[in-house]
């Protein structure tokens, strides 16, 4: 007779080992010139340069953590807003800077998304989700909002037609 708790522990250990191997593989790819996030970051800058900017209104592109403006400057986005709004890298945002210096963000152009199911991991001081053989960074605010734990299955949203190192957590899937 098979001990179900030991079987569940074994499954979690295998998933954790797979996540670690995938993370190591990604780092190796970056070190050897494989697909790196620099390319996508440059792409966000290129797109941002086509957007308009006025005295107190700036349009930009979300890169996974910040909004990149037409001036190539990174404007910080509160992680709670990015998480709650489920922003995906490539989304177009409008930043209004009020007279008192307050930043107000609004999503004005969501990028086409795709949903993927993956496993939450933690590596190198960063939460990540391993899905479809790739590793995606996710915001800590999303992990805490969903009370997710390493090894949990989550649904993430990524750009449908572009590579991205970032994803937004859409939901935490129930444990089996």
Order of alpha helices (4+ residues) and beta strands (2+ residues): alpha-alpha-beta-beta-beta-alpha-beta-beta-beta-beta-beta-alpha-beta-beta
